Amino acid sequence: MRSLYADHVLERLQFVAEGTLQQRLLICMQQAIAEGIFPRASRLPATRDLARELAVSRNTVLNVYENLIAQGYVTARTGSGTWIAETLPEGCLNSPQRVPEPAAALTKPAALSRRGATLLGHANASPWQWGAFVPGAPDVRQFPHKLFSQIQARLNRDPEIERLIYSSSGGCPLLRQALAEYLSVARSVRADADQIIITEGVHQAVDLVTRVLCDAGDPVWIEEPGYWGTRNLLRINGLKIQAKAVDEQGIIPDLTSRSKPPKMIFVTPSHQYPLGVHLSLERRRQLLDFARKHKSWLVEDDYDSEFRFSGQPFPSLQGFEADAPVIYMGTFSKTLYPALRLGYLVVPKALAQPLRLAAAELYRGGHLLIQRALAEFIQKGHYMAHIRRMRKLYSQRRQFLTGLISRYLGEAFMPAVNYQAGLHLVLPLPQGCDDVAIAALALRRGVKVRALSQYYMHPQEKRGLLLGYACVDERQCQDAFGALRGCLLEAGVIARGSGTENLA
């Protein structure tokens, strides 16, 4: 088997046409060393081995190595072989003899498809996923990493073959069973393990159900405002998006419209994203009746329902009625940590087999070892224990942040929807102010907030800032809030001396 050094040299030799074989080989190795492709202070293959791998005479390789030694690229150590120098000779990086690139460098942006250009034109994923006040970011430091690693290590020592190959069964059976039991108790979800499909998060879940159950041009309803990620996936899959306003009772369904009914209705009933309201009992019945009548699917995103800090929990829409036309989506990104990249779908029995097969065709399921570890983590009670700890911690952090708002901004800036739930709140701002500009100013000062207006599909007057509090301890929260208050002062949103007192 050839070494990586030999593979690289053979590839590059194809692009050096002039000179003897020895000269061409020398140029290739000089360039690989100068560019750092062959790492500094690393050992080169023995001349005999490299000659065999390149199918050249050993003398050719010996002469190349001698030239490299003489020029200071490598050093020979008696009894230890030939090593690339830690400090390269002066001027080697500017050598006039450069190996041509296999392809010409691009001089203009790549041509994208209309679909690709549309997707990137609406891209809204933030490069900042941690710190004050990133919305929706859980405190990943609090996860019991040591305990979970111990479970993984034990299971990985002698893994079953089934955990090391592609999955076509919708995910690890033990995890699907554990989820069926957990969701039945925690969210009143009506399903058995066969109705659960493990996904790599909500984005993949949305992509799967829309690809399989919708055709290009089909109308779909979304909440206004709503999650931009869902909106972009629907757009890239060619669906006709119809945004429906949200009030204090949740999405307002268009029950009297004579236009073509939606194929899907995407909702966040337990904790509307981003406003925080919950779908009322009346609206739930209206949506379920409408979906049954028009053969629509309700797609329920239950993204952070575990974190309700007071009052009665709101059960899932899926479990509201038997055989409801609801596709239920959940994720471990908020309860555990986002990089886990695990979520799940709970689908009606008629959809279970086709969606499971489609998932295997589209995505080639995997991550079965970590799914198996997560199944044990849930079954042994560690998952619920972690949620209870985080529920208490997030409640304290929410109270601390709302206390700062009340004390230093005044009651006019308290969240309009003050449900004790979730991982973020919305700081209302006066109509007409530029919340996007304020968010940009805050970012320049190290505070990561999101503008509420960016969650709307259509222009409107409502303005605000999304403040995530889950991953911010009290000291960080107070410092960041002071910086944010300074941004509001600079933008003229509040006057100096407003609030009951100034931040220290």
Buried (B, 14 or more C-beta within 10 A) or exposed (E): EBEEBBEBBBEBBEEBEEEEBBBBBBBBBBBBBBEEEBEEEEBBBBBEBBBBBBEBEBEBBBBBBBBBBEBEBBBEEEEEBBBBBEEBEEEBEEEEEEBEEEEEEEEEEEEEEEEEEBBEEEEEEEEEBEBBBBBBBBBBEBBBEEEBEEBBEEBBEEEEEEBEEEBEBBBBBBBBBBBBEBBBEBBBBBBBBBBBBBBBBBBBBBBBBBBBBBEEEBBBBBBBBBBBBBBBBBBBBBBBBBBBEBEEBBBBBBEEEEEEBBBBBBBBBBBBBBBBBBBBEEBBEBBBEBBBEEEBBBBBBBBBBBBBBEEEBBBBBBBBBEEBBBBBBBBBBBBBBBEBBBBBBBBBEEBBEEBBEBBBEEBEBBBBBBBBBBBBBBBEEBBBEBBEEBBEBBBBBBEBBBEBBBEBBEEEBBBBBEBBBBBBBBBBBBEEBBBBEBBEBBBEEEBBBBBBBBBBBEEEEBBBBBBBBBBBBBEEBBBBBBBBBBBBBEBEBBEEEBBEEEBE
